[in-house]
Amino acid sequence: MKAVILAGGAGTRLWPLSTEEKPKQFHSLVSDKTMLQEAYERVSFLSPKDIYIATNAKYVKYILDQLPTLPQENIIIEPALRDTATCIGFAAAIIQKQYPEEVMAIVYADHMVQDKEEFTRKLKAAEKIAIKDNTLNIVEVEAKSPNTNLGYVEIGEEIEQVNGESVFTFKKFTEKPDAHTAEGYIKSGNYLWNTGYYVWRASDILERFKKHLPDTYERLMRMQQAIGTDHEAEIIEMEYPACEKISIDYAIMEKLMPEEVRILPATLGWSDIGTWETLFRELCDGKSNITKGDVQFQDSSGNLIYNYAKGQKIHILGLQDTAIINTGSDILVCPLKESQNVKKLVK
């Protein structure tokens, strides 16, 4: 199995720490390691030669610095921002050319996963199913709240156990439903959050591109044929930006038939860290405040205070449910519940 870590997003809702120049995956948010390093360690059951990072050119310097054991040739550079469908299709084309029957796993550099052992078990079970059934397999987690920023998958019945892991049939995908629909999903108990942890043969997902995204597929094939030739860079620079800009969920996953997909439910301690409030909720664990750096607080609770400025100390008194982020050049102060709107400040 090859693992492809997607590490090209900007994460503007975590401004001022996460910026277009240095997004959240290259910062330490949930531990002393960066989120990219956490993701790389999460797939360390694989050899470094079997791990790929998909990103854009301006972030290569961070990857080389933070992942010294990663082979440089395993950095897949996106020439343009064309969303996850093109990125994943390009990675599949690269892997399939060198390893025609290889299984690939898609994981993310900006997710929080607390149970690494379960994560490993689920990916290995999904790999076995991909080899056995040629299905597209997804590791999904319990939907705990009507979050409209996430995708949902409706599961059917349990059909087998693989490596001791339960495998379910798939009914349908819904990407980012409205609040009323999401509330109904939670009440039904039949829906999981879509993590985007896909495990499939590279050749199998490319067949779905051929069916559901034919123009992008033809461009992917032209890029694949050019790999290793004198015209590789020229062809990729010409074809990649012309691919349709669309997510893998809208382009492929929502169009699949039930028999094409298998679902592996998991817990994982998973979160897509998209806002300061989400980060606080995941880390609080009964703590009254979450802090980094030099911070002093009194009579305060429910705060997330990250101080990255050297030589400066933050003092808080009588403060509740607030985010304070000091990068040394910018300071954000907002109620945690408003942190989902931080991207408005960025604009």
SERO-4910 file (N, C-alpha, C, O; in steps of 0.05 Angstrom, whole numbers):
BEGIN
 pado doro    nc1    nc2    nc3   cac1   cac2   cac3    cc1    cc2    cc3    oc1    oc2    oc3
  Met    A     17    -24      0      0      0      0     17     25      0     38     26     13
  Lys    A      8     45    -15     21     71    -15      1     91     -1    -23     88     -4
  Ala    A     12    109     15     -4    129     28      2    156     15     25    164     12
  Val    A    -19    171      9    -16    198     -2    -28    218     18    -52    217     24
  Ile    A    -11    234     29    -19    255     49    -24    281     34     -6    292     21
  Leu    A    -49    290     35    -56    316     22    -48    339     40    -57    341     63
  Ala    A    -31    356     30    -19    378     47    -18    404     32      2    419     34
  Gly    A    -38    410     16    -37    435      0    -57    456      8    -57    477     -5
  Gly    A    -74    451     28    -95    471     35    -84    495     50    -62    495     61
  Ala    A   -101    516     51    -93    541     64   -103    544     93    -89    556    109
  Gly    A   -126    534     99   -136    535    127   -140    563    138   -130    568    160
  Thr    A   -153    580    124   -154    609    132   -171    613    157   -168    634    170
  Arg    A   -188    594    165   -204    599    189   -187    597    215   -196    603    237
  Leu    A   -162    587    212   -143    587    234   -123    610    232   -101    608    243
  Trp    A   -130    631    218   -114    655    219   -115    667    247   -135    664    261
  Pro    A    -94    680    256    -70    689    241    -47    670    241    -26    675    228
  Leu    A    -50    646    254    -28    627    253    -26    614    225     -4    613    213
  Ser    A    -49    605    215    -49    592    189    -54    613    168    -74    627    168
  Thr    A    -34    615    149    -36    635    128    -30    621    101    -22    598    101
  Glu    A    -35    635     80    -30    623     53      0    617     50      8    598     37
  Glu    A     17    633     63     46    628     61     55    604     78     73    590     70
  Lys    A     42    600    101     48    577    117     23    567    131     16    576    153
  Pro    A      9    548    118    -17    539    128    -15    522    153      7    515    162
  Lys    A    -38    515    164    -40    501    190    -25    475    192    -14    468    213
  Gln    A    -23    460    169    -10    434    170     20    435    176     32    415    183
  Phe    A     32    459    174     60    462    180     65    474    207     88    482    213
  His    A     44    476    224     46    487    251     40    465    271     26    446    265
  Ser    A     49    469    296     42    452    318     17    462    331     18    484    344
  Leu    A     -5    448    329    -30    456    341    -40    438    363    -50    447    383
  Val    A    -37    412    359    -48    393    379    -26    380    396    -32    365    415
  Ser    A     -1    384    389     22    372    404     46    389    398     44    411    386
  Asp    A     70    379    405     94    393    399    103    389    370    121    402    360
  Lys    A     91    369    357     97    364    329     77    379    311     55    386    319
  Thr    A     86    385    286     68    398    268     46    378    259     50    353    263
  Met    A     25    388    248      3    370    239     13    352    217      4    329    215
  Leu    A     30    362    200     42    345    179     59    322    191     56    299    182
  Gln    A     75    329    211     91    308    224     73    287    237     79    264    238
  Glu    A     51    296    249     32    278    261     20    259    240     19    235    245
  Ala    A     13    270    217      1    253    196     22    233    185     15    210    180
  Tyr    A     46    242    182     68    225    172     73    202    192     77    179    184
  Glu    A     73    208    217     77    188    238     54    168    238     58    145    244
  Arg    A     30    178    232      6    161    232      8    139    212     -4    118    216
  Val    A     22    143    190     25    122    169     53    110    170     62     99    150
  Ser    A     66    112    193     93    101    196     95     71    196    116     60    198
  Phe    A     71     57    195     72     28    191     81     22    163     87     -1    157
  Leu    A     82     42    146     93     39    119    122     50    119    130     66    135
  Ser    A    137     40     99    164     51     95    163     79     83    144     85     69
  Pro    A    182     97     90    181    124     78    179    124     47    167    142     36
  Lys    A    190    103     34    188    102      5    160     97     -5    154    101    -29
  Asp    A    142     89     13    114     84      6     95    106     14     71    104     12
  Ile    A    107    129     23     91    152     31     96    175     12    119    182      6
  Tyr    A     74    187      3     76    210    -15     62    234     -2     43    231     13
  Ile    A     72    258     -9     59    283      0     51    298    -24     67    304    -42
  Ala    A     25    305    -26     15    322    -48     12    350    -38     -2    355    -18
  Thr    A     24    369    -52     25    397    -42     30    415    -66     30    406    -89
  Asn    A     35    441    -61     44    458    -83     72    468    -78     83    465    -56
  Ala    A     84    479    -98    113    484    -98    122    501    -74    144    497    -63
  Lys    A    106    521    -66    116    539    -45    118    526    -17    129    538      1
  Tyr    A    106    502    -14    107    489     12    128    467     13    132    454     34
  Val    A    142    462     -9    162    440     -9    184    445     12    194    426     24
  Lys    A    191    470     16    212    476     36    204    467     64    221    457     79
  Tyr    A    178    470     71    169    461     97    170    431     99    177    420    120
  Ile    A    162    418     78    161    388     78    189    377     81    193    358     97
  Leu    A    208    387     66    235    378     68    247    382     96    262    366    106
  Asp    A    240    405    108    250    411    134    237    394    156    251    385    174
  Gln    A    211    389    154    196    375    175    197    345    172    192    330    191
  Leu    A    202    335    147    202    306    142    228    297    129    228    291    105
  Pro    A    250    297    144    276    292    132    279    264    121    296    259    104
  Thr    A    262    244    130    265    217    120    248    212     95    251    190     83
  Leu    A    231    231     87    215    227     63    232    230     38    246    250     35
  Pro    A    231    210     20    246    214     -6    235    238    -21    211    241    -24
  Gln    A    253    255    -30    244    280    -43    227    274    -68    209    290    -75
  Glu    A    233    252    -82    218    245   -106    189    237   -100    172    234   -118
  Asn    A    183    233    -74    155    227    -66    138    251    -60    116    249    -50
  Ile    A    149    275    -65    133    299    -63    119    304    -89    132    309   -110
  Ile    A     93    303    -89     77    307   -114     69    337   -114     54    346    -97
  Ile    A     79    351   -133     74    380   -134     50    386   -153     51    379   -177
  Glu    A     30    400   -142      7    408   -158     14    435   -172     20    454   -158
  Pro    A     13    436   -198     20    461   -212     -1    483   -209      4    506   -214
  Ala    A    -26    475   -201    -47    494   -197    -67    483   -176    -67    459   -171
  Leu    A    -83    500   -165   -103    492   -145   -128    483   -159   -144    500   -168
  Arg    A   -133    457   -162   -156    447   -176   -173    429   -159   -188    412   -169
  Asp    A   -171    432   -132   -187    418   -112   -178    388   -111   -159    380   -125
  Thr    A   -193    373    -95   -183    346    -88   -186    325   -110   -171    306   -111
  Ala    A   -205    328   -128   -209    308   -149   -184    307   -167   -173    285   -171
  Thr    A   -175    330   -177   -151    330   -194   -126    321   -178   -110    306   -189
  Cys    A   -124    331   -154   -100    323   -137    -99    293   -133    -78    281   -137
  Ile    A   -121    281   -125   -122    252   -120   -119    237   -146   -105    216   -147
  Gly    A   -131    246   -168   -128    233   -194    -99    233   -203    -90    214   -214
  Phe    A    -86    256   -200    -58    259   -208    -40    240   -192    -23    226   -203
  Ala    A    -45    238   -166    -30    220   -149    -34    191   -158    -16    175   -159
  Ala    A    -60    184   -164    -66    157   -173    -52    150   -199    -43    128   -203
  Ala    A    -51    170   -217    -38    166   -243     -8    161   -240      3    144   -253
  Ile    A      4    175   -222     33    172   -216     38    144   -205     56    130   -214
  Ile    A     22    137   -184     27    111   -171     21     88   -190     36     68   -191
  Gln    A     -1     90   -205     -9     68   -222     11     63   -245     14     40   -254
  Lys    A     24     84   -254     44     80   -275     67     63   -266     76     46   -281
  Gln    A     76     68   -241     99     52   -231     91     26   -218    106      7   -219
  Tyr    A     67     26   -206     57      2   -191     28     -4   -201      9      5   -187
  Pro    A     25    -17   -223     -2    -20   -236    -24    -31   -218    -47    -23   -222
  Glu    A    -18    -49   -200    -39    -61   -183    -38    -51   -154    -51    -63   -137
  Glu    A    -25    -29   -150    -21    -19   -122    -47     -8   -110    -63      5   -124
  Val    A    -50    -12    -84    -71      1    -68    -60     27    -57    -37     28    -48
  Met    A    -76     48    -57    -67     73    -46    -88     83    -25   -112     79    -28
  Ala    A    -78     95     -4    -94    107     17    -92    137     16    -70    148     13
  Ile    A   -114    151     18   -114    180     19   -118    189     48   -139    182     60
  Val    A    -99    204     58   -102    215     85    -95    245     84    -88    256     63
  Tyr    A    -98    259    107    -97    288    106    -77    299    127    -74    287    149
  Ala    A    -64    320    120    -43    332    137    -55    350    159    -41    358    177
  Asp    A    -81    356    157    -93    375    176   -115    363    194   -132    377    204
  His    A   -114    336    197   -134    323    214   -121    315    241    -97    311    243
  Met    A   -138    314    261   -130    304    287   -140    275    290   -164    270    287
  Val    A   -122    256    295   -129    228    300   -115    219    325    -91    218    326
  Gln    A   -131    213    346   -119    207    372   -112    177    374    -93    170    389
  Asp    A   -127    160    360   -122    131    363   -107    121    338   -119    112    318
  Lys    A    -80    122    339    -64    114    316    -66     84    310    -65     76    287
  Glu    A    -69     68    332    -70     39    328    -96     31    312    -95     15    294
  Glu    A   -118     43    320   -143     37    306   -141     47    277   -150     33    258
  Phe    A   -130     70    273   -126     81    246   -110     61    228   -118     56    206
  Thr    A    -89     50    239    -73     30    225    -89      5    218    -88     -5    196
  Arg    A   -104     -5    238   -120    -29    233   -141    -25    211   -145    -42    194
  Lys    A   -154     -2    212   -175      3    192   -163      5    164   -175     -5    145
  Leu    A   -140     19    161   -128     22    134   -119     -6    124   -122    -11    100
  Lys    A   -108    -22    141    -99    -49    132   -123    -67    124   -121    -82    105
  Ala    A   -145    -65    139   -169    -80    132   -180    -70    105   -188    -86     88
  Ala    A   -180    -43    102   -190    -32     77   -173    -40     53   -183    -45     31
  Glu    A   -147    -42     57   -129    -51     36   -136    -79     28   -137    -85      4
  Lys    A   -141    -96     47   -148   -124     41   -173   -126     25   -175   -142      6
  Ile    A   -193   -109     31   -218   -109     16   -213    -99    -12   -224   -110    -31
  Ala    A   -197    -79    -15   -191    -68    -42   -178    -89    -60   -184    -90    -84
  Ile    A   -160   -105    -49   -147   -126    -64   -167   -148    -71   -166   -159    -93
  Lys    A   -184   -154    -52   -203   -177    -55   -226   -170    -73   -234   -186    -90
  Asp    A   -238   -146    -70   -263   -140    -83   -262   -117   -103   -282   -112   -117
  Asn    A   -239   -104   -105   -236    -80   -123   -257    -58   -117   -265    -44   -135
  Thr    A   -265    -56    -92   -284    -35    -84   -269    -10    -75   -244    -10    -71
  Leu    A   -284     12    -73   -273     37    -62   -281     37    -32   -305     37    -26
  Asn    A   -262     38    -14   -267     34     14   -260     59     30   -241     73     24
  Ile    A   -277     64     50   -275     89     65   -276     83     95   -294     69    104
  Val    A   -258     95    110   -258     94    139   -273    119    148   -264    141    144
  Glu    A   -296    115    161   -313    137    170   -317    137    200   -312    117    213
  Val    A   -326    159    211   -329    162    240   -357    170    247   -372    181    231
  Glu    A   -364    165    272   -391    172    282   -397    202    279   -380    219    286
  Ala    A   -420    208    269   -429    236    267   -441    244    294   -462    234    302
  Lys    A   -427    262    308   -435    269    335   -453    294    336   -467    298    356
  Ser    A   -452    310    316   -468    335    316   -475    343    287   -462    333    269
  Pro    A   -496    360    283   -504    367    256   -485    388    244   -493    411    239
  Asn    A   -461    380    239   -440    398    228   -445    401    198   -443    381    183
  Thr    A   -450    425    189   -455    430    160   -430    434    144   -432    438    119
  Asn    A   -407    433    156   -382    436    142   -370    409    133   -349    408    121
  Leu    A   -383    387    141   -373    360    135   -392    345    116   -415    352    113
  Gly    A   -381    324    104   -397    306     88   -408    284    105   -397    277    126
  Tyr    A   -429    271     95   -442    249    110   -446    225     91   -449    228     67
  Val    A   -444    201    103   -449    177     88   -470    160    103   -467    156    127
  Glu    A   -490    151     89   -510    133    100   -500    104     96   -494     96     74
  Ile    A   -499     89    118   -490     62    117   -513     42    118   -535     49    128
  Gly    A   -509     19    107   -529     -2    107   -522    -23    128   -517    -17    151
  Glu    A   -524    -48    120   -520    -70    139   -491    -80    140   -476    -76    121
  Glu    A   -483    -92    162   -457   -104    164   -456   -129    147   -474   -146    149
  Ile    A   -436   -132    130   -435   -155    112   -413   -175    118   -414   -198    109
  Glu    A   -392   -165    131   -369   -183    137   -351   -171    158   -353   -148    165
  Gln    A   -332   -188    166   -310   -179    183   -284   -184    168   -280   -206    158
  Val    A   -267   -164    167   -241   -167    154   -220   -159    174   -219   -137    184
  Asn    A   -202   -178    180   -181   -173    200   -194   -165    227   -182   -150    242
  Gly    A   -218   -176    232   -232   -169    257   -246   -142    257   -257   -134    277
  Glu    A   -247   -129    234   -259   -103    231   -286   -105    216   -287   -119    196
  Ser    A   -307    -92    227   -333    -94    214   -334    -78    189   -324    -55    187
  Val    A   -347    -89    168   -349    -77    142   -379    -74    135   -394    -94    138
  Phe    A   -388    -50    127   -416    -45    122   -420    -38     92   -402    -29     78
  Thr    A   -445    -42     83   -452    -33     57   -456     -2     57   -459     10     79
  Phe    A   -457      9     34   -460     38     30   -486     44     17   -495     30     -1
  Lys    A   -500     65     26   -525     74     13   -521     99     -3   -527    100    -27
  Lys    A   -511    121     10   -508    146     -6   -490    165      9   -485    163     33
  Phe    A   -479    184     -7   -463    206      3   -479    232      2   -496    236    -16
  Thr    A   -475    250     21   -485    277     19   -462    295     29   -453    293     52
  Glu    A   -454    313     12   -432    331     19   -443    357     29   -458    371     16
  Lys    A   -436    364     54   -443    389     67   -472    396     65   -480    415     51
  Pro    A   -490    381     78   -519    386     77   -526    411     93   -509    422    108
  Asp    A   -550    421     89   -559    444    105   -565    435    134   -565    411    140
  Ala    A   -569    454    152   -571    448    180   -595    429    186   -593    410    202
  His    A   -618    434    173   -642    417    178   -636    388    169   -643    369    184
  Thr    A   -624    385    146   -618    358    136   -598    344    155   -601    321    161
  Ala    A   -577    359    163   -557    347    181   -569    338    207   -562    318    218
  Glu    A   -588    354    218   -601    347    243   -617    320    240   -617    304    258
  Gly    A   -630    317    217   -644    292    211   -625    269    209   -632    247    218
  Tyr    A   -602    273    198   -582    251    196   -573    242    224   -571    218    229
  Ile    A   -568    261    242   -559    254    269   -581    239    283   -575    219    297
  Lys    A   -606    247    281   -628    234    294   -632    205    284   -640    188    299
  Ser    A   -627    201    259   -632    174    247   -612    153    257   -618    130    260
  Gly    A   -588    162    264   -567    144    273   -555    127    251   -539    109    257
  Asn    A   -562    132    226   -552    115    204   -530    129    188   -522    119    167
  Tyr    A   -520    152    198   -501    167    182   -475    170    197   -474    172    222
  Leu    A   -453    170    182   -426    175    193   -415    200    179   -423    207    157
  Trp    A   -396    213    193   -382    235    180   -362    224    160   -349    203    165
  Asn    A   -360    237    137   -340    229    117   -313    241    123   -309    265    121
  Thr    A   -294    224    131   -267    233    137   -251    239    112   -231    254    113
  Gly    A   -258    226     90   -242    227     66   -219    208     66   -201    210     49
  Tyr    A   -219    188     85   -198    168     85   -205    146     66   -219    126     74
  Tyr    A   -197    149     41   -204    130     20   -181    110     16   -157    117     17
  Val    A   -189     85     11   -169     64      6   -179     48    -19   -201     37    -18
  Trp    A   -164     48    -40   -172     35    -65   -148     29    -82   -126     41    -78
  Arg    A   -151     12   -102   -130      9   -122   -129     34   -139   -150     46   -145
  Ala    A   -105     43   -145   -102     67   -162   -117     63   -188   -130     82   -198
  Ser    A   -116     39   -199   -129     33   -225   -160     35   -222   -173     43   -241
  Asp    A   -171     27   -199   -200     28   -195   -210     56   -193   -231     62   -205
  Ile    A   -197     74   -179   -206    101   -178   -203    115   -205   -220    132   -212
  Leu    A   -183    109   -220   -179    121   -246   -202    112   -265   -210    127   -282
  Glu    A   -212     87   -262   -235     79   -278   -259     95   -272   -275    101   -290
  Arg    A   -263    104   -247   -285    121   -240   -282    149   -251   -301    162   -259
  Phe    A   -257    158   -253   -252    184   -266   -260    182   -295   -272    200   -306
  Lys    A   -254    160   -308   -260    155   -336   -290    157   -341   -300    167   -361
  Lys    A   -306    146   -321   -335    146   -324   -348    172   -316   -366    182   -330
  His    A   -339    184   -294   -353    207   -283   -340    234   -289   -353    255   -286
  Leu    A   -315    234   -296   -300    259   -301   -282    255   -326   -258    257   -324
  Pro    A   -294    249   -348   -279    239   -372   -258    259   -382   -236    251   -390
  Asp    A   -264    285   -382   -244    304   -392   -219    305   -375   -197    304   -384
  Thr    A   -224    305   -348   -201    305   -330   -186    278   -333   -161    278   -331
  Tyr    A   -200    257   -336   -187    231   -340   -168    231   -364   -146    222   -362
  Glu    A   -177    242   -386   -160    243   -410   -135    259   -405   -113    253   -414
  Arg    A   -138    281   -390   -115    297   -383    -96    282   -364    -72    284   -367
  Leu    A   -108    268   -345    -91    252   -327    -75    231   -342    -52    226   -336
  Met    A    -87    219   -362    -73    199   -378    -51    211   -395    -30    199   -398
  Arg    A    -55    235   -405    -34    248   -420    -11    255   -402     13    253   -410
  Met    A    -17    264   -377      4    270   -358     19    244   -350     43    244   -348
  Gln    A      4    222   -346     16    197   -339     35    187   -360     57    178   -354
  Gln    A     27    190   -385     44    181   -407     70    197   -409     90    188   -418
  Ala    A     68    223   -401     91    241   -403    111    236   -381    134    245   -383
  Ile    A    103    223   -358    121    220   -335    146    204   -344    143    182   -356
  Gly    A    169    214   -338    194    201   -345    205    208   -372    226    199   -380
  Thr    A    190    225   -387    199    234   -413    211    262   -412    209    275   -391
  Asp    A    223    271   -434    234    298   -435    212    320   -434    218    343   -428
  His    A    187    312   -439    165    331   -440    148    331   -415    126    343   -415
  Glu    A    157    317   -394    140    313   -370    131    340   -358    107    345   -355
  Ala    A    150    358   -352    143    383   -340    125    400   -357    105    412   -348
  Glu    A    130    400   -383    114    416   -402     85    406   -403     67    422   -403
  Ile    A     82    380   -405     55    369   -408     39    373   -382     16    380   -383
  Ile    A     52    368   -359     38    372   -334     30    401   -330      7    406   -321
  Glu    A     48    419   -336     41    448   -334     18    456   -352      4    475   -346
  Met    A     15    442   -374     -6    449   -393    -32    436   -385    -54    448   -386
  Glu    A    -32    410   -377    -56    395   -373    -68    398   -345    -93    400   -343
  Tyr    A    -52    400   -325    -63    400   -297    -81    424   -293   -103    421   -283
  Pro    A    -73    449   -299    -91    472   -294   -117    471   -310   -136    484   -303
  Ala    A   -118    455   -331   -142    453   -348   -162    432   -337   -184    430   -348
  Cys    A   -154    416   -317   -172    397   -305   -194    412   -290   -191    434   -280
  Glu    A   -217    399   -288   -240    411   -275   -234    416   -245   -223    398   -232
  Lys    A   -241    439   -235   -237    445   -207   -261    436   -191   -282    449   -191
  Ile    A   -258    414   -177   -281    402   -163   -270    382   -142   -249    371   -146
  Ser    A   -285    379   -120   -276    360   -100   -281    331   -108   -299    326   -125
  Ile    A   -266    312    -97   -270    284   -103   -298    275    -94   -310    257   -106
  Asp    A   -309    288    -74   -335    280    -63   -357    287    -84   -374    270    -90
  Tyr    A   -357    311    -94   -377    319   -114   -373    305   -141   -391    297   -154
  Ala    A   -347    302   -148   -341    292   -175   -345    262   -178   -355    253   -198
  Ile    A   -338    247   -157   -339    218   -159   -357    205   -138   -375    189   -144
  Met    A   -352    211   -112   -363    195    -91   -394    197    -90   -407    176    -85
  Glu    A   -405    220    -95   -434    223    -95   -448    208   -118   -472    205   -118
  Lys    A   -433    200   -138   -444    187   -162   -441    156   -161   -450    143   -180
  Leu    A   -430    145   -140   -424    117   -140   -449    100   -133   -467    109   -119
  Met    A   -449     76   -143   -470     57   -136   -463     43   -110   -439     40   -104
  Pro    A   -482     33    -95   -477     21    -69   -457     -3    -71   -440     -6    -53
  Glu    A   -458    -18    -91   -441    -42    -93   -411    -35    -99   -394    -52    -97
  Glu    A   -406     -9   -105   -379     -1   -111   -363      7    -86   -339     11    -87
  Val    A   -377     10    -63   -365     21    -39   -369      3    -15   -389    -11    -12
  Arg    A   -349      3      3   -350    -10     29   -342     10     50   -324     26     46
  Ile    A   -356      9     73   -352     28     95   -341     14    119   -351     -7    127
  Leu    A   -320     25    131   -309     15    156   -313     36    177   -298     55    178
  Pro    A   -333     33    195   -337     52    216   -314     51    236   -302     30    241
  Ala    A   -308     75    247   -286     77    266   -292     99    286   -311    114    283
  Thr    A   -276    100    307   -278    122    326   -254    141    322   -258    165    315
  Leu    A   -230    132    325   -205    146    318   -199    170    336   -175    178    336
  Gly    A   -218    181    350   -213    207    363   -207    228    342   -187    242    343
  Trp    A   -225    228    322   -220    244    297   -233    271    298   -254    275    309
  Ser    A   -219    290    286   -230    317    282   -216    330    259   -192    328    255
  Asp    A   -232    344    242   -221    361    222   -218    388    234   -237    403    237
  Ile    A   -193    395    242   -188    419    257   -191    443    238   -171    451    225
  Gly    A   -215    455    237   -220    477    219   -222    504    232   -219    524    219
  Thr    A   -228    505    258   -232    530    272   -218    528    300   -212    507    309
  Trp    A   -214    552    312   -203    552    339   -222    540    359   -213    528    378
  Glu    A   -248    542    355   -267    530    373   -265    499    371   -266    486    392
  Thr    A   -263    489    347   -260    460    344   -235    450    358   -236    430    372
  Leu    A   -213    464    355   -189    456    368   -192    456    398   -183    438    412
  Phe    A   -205    477    409   -209    478    438   -226    455    448   -220    442    467
  Arg    A   -248    449    433   -266    427    442   -252    400    442   -257    384    459
  Glu    A   -234    396    423   -220    371    421   -198    368    443   -193    346    452
  Leu    A   -187    390    451   -164    389    470   -172    394    499   -157    388    517
  Cys    A   -196    405    504   -202    415    531   -202    392    552   -188    395    572
  Asp    A   -216    370    547   -215    346    564   -217    354    593   -202    344    610
  Gly    A   -236    371    600   -240    379    628   -223    402    637   -227    412    659
  Lys    A   -203    410    621   -186    433    628   -202    459    625   -219    462    608
  Ser    A   -195    478    643   -210    503    642   -200    522    620   -215    538    609
  Asn    A   -174    519    613   -162    536    592   -141    519    577   -129    501    588
  Ile    A   -138    524    551   -118    511    535    -98    533    527   -106    553    515
  Thr    A    -73    529    533    -53    550    527    -28    538    514    -22    515    517
  Lys    A    -14    555    499     13    550    489     28    576    493     18    598    491
  Gly    A     54    573    499     71    596    503     68    608    531     58    595    549
  Asp    A     77    632    534     78    646    560     51    659    565     45    681    555
  Val    A     35    647    582      8    656    588      3    655    618      9    634    631
  Gln    A     -9    675    630    -18    675    658    -48    681    658    -56    700    645
  Phe    A    -63    665    673    -92    671    674   -102    668    703    -91    653    719
  Gln    A   -123    683    709   -136    683    735   -166    687    732   -174    705    716
  Asp    A   -182    672    746   -211    674    746   -221    673    717   -239    688    709
  Ser    A   -210    656    701   -217    654    673   -221    624    665   -208    607    676
  Ser    A   -239    619    647   -244    592    639   -255    590    610   -266    610    600
  Gly    A   -251    567    598   -262    562    571   -247    577    549   -259    583    528
  Asn    A   -222    584    554   -206    600    535   -185    584    521   -174    565    532
  Leu    A   -179    591    496   -157    581    482   -137    603    477   -143    622    461
  Ile    A   -114    603    490    -94    624    488    -68    613    477    -54    598    491
  Tyr    A    -62    619    452    -37    610    439    -19    635    435    -26    653    420
  Asn    A      4    634    449     22    657    447     48    647    435     65    634    448
  Tyr    A     52    654    409     77    646    395     98    668    395    119    665    383
  Ala    A     92    690    407    110    713    407    131    710    428    125    708    452
  Lys    A    156    710    421    178    708    440    182    734    454    181    755    442
  Gly    A    186    732    480    191    756    496    166    771    504    168    792    516
  Gln    A    142    760    498    117    773    506    101    753    523    100    729    517
  Lys    A     88    763    543     71    747    560     43    757    559     38    781    559
  Ile    A     23    739    557     -5    746    557    -17    742    584    -14    720    596
  His    A    -29    762    595    -43    760    622    -73    763    617    -81    782    605
  Ile    A    -88    745    627   -117    747    624   -130    745    652   -122    730    669
  Leu    A   -152    760    655   -166    762    680   -196    763    675   -205    781    660
  Gly    A   -211    745    688   -240    746    686   -251    742    657   -271    754    650
  Leu    A   -237    725    642   -244    721    614   -256    693    610   -246    674    621
  Gln    A   -277    691    594   -289    666    588   -294    661    558   -300    680    543
  Asp    A   -290    636    550   -298    627    523   -287    644    500   -302    652    482
  Thr    A   -262    650    502   -249    668    483   -224    656    470   -210    640    484
  Ala    A   -219    662    446   -194    655    433   -176    679    431   -184    700    422
  Ile    A   -151    676    439   -130    697    435   -106    683    422    -94    665    434
  Ile    A   -100    692    398    -78    680    383    -58    703    377    -65    722    363
  Asn    A    -34    700    387    -13    721    382     10    708    368     24    691    379
  Thr    A     14    716    343     36    705    327     61    722    329     82    715    318
  Gly    A     59    745    342     82    764    342     78    786    322     87    809    326
  Ser    A     64    780    300     59    801    280     29    808    279     22    830    273
  Asp    A     12    788    285    -17    793    286    -29    781    312    -19    761    322
  Ile    A    -50    793    322    -64    783    345    -94    781    339   -106    800    329
  Leu    A   -105    757    344   -133    753    341   -146    750    368   -136    735    385
  Val    A   -168    765    373   -184    762    397   -213    760    388   -223    777    375
  Cys    A   -226    737    396   -254    734    388   -267    713    406   -253    696    417
  Pro    A   -293    714    409   -307    692    423   -303    667    408   -303    666    383
  Leu    A   -298    645    422   -293    619    408   -315    612    389   -310    602    367
  Lys    A   -340    619    396   -363    611    379   -363    627    353   -377    620    334
  Glu    A   -348    649    352   -346    665    327   -322    657    310   -318    669    288
  Ser    A   -306    638    319   -281    633    305   -285    621    277   -267    622    260
  Gln    A   -309    610    272   -315    600    245   -317    623    225   -315    618    200
  Asn    A   -319    647    234   -321    670    216   -295    685    212   -294    707    201
  Val    A   -273    674    223   -247    687    221   -239    692    192   -226    712    186
  Lys    A   -247    675    174   -240    679    146   -250    705    135   -239    715    115
  Lys    A   -271    717    147   -281    743    139   -260    764    144   -257    783    128
  Leu    A   -245    762    166   -223    780    171   -201    778    151   -189    798    142
  Val    A   -196    753    143   -175    748    123   -182    762     97   -164    774     84
  Lys    A   -207    760     89   -216    773     64   -214    804     66   -220    818     47
***
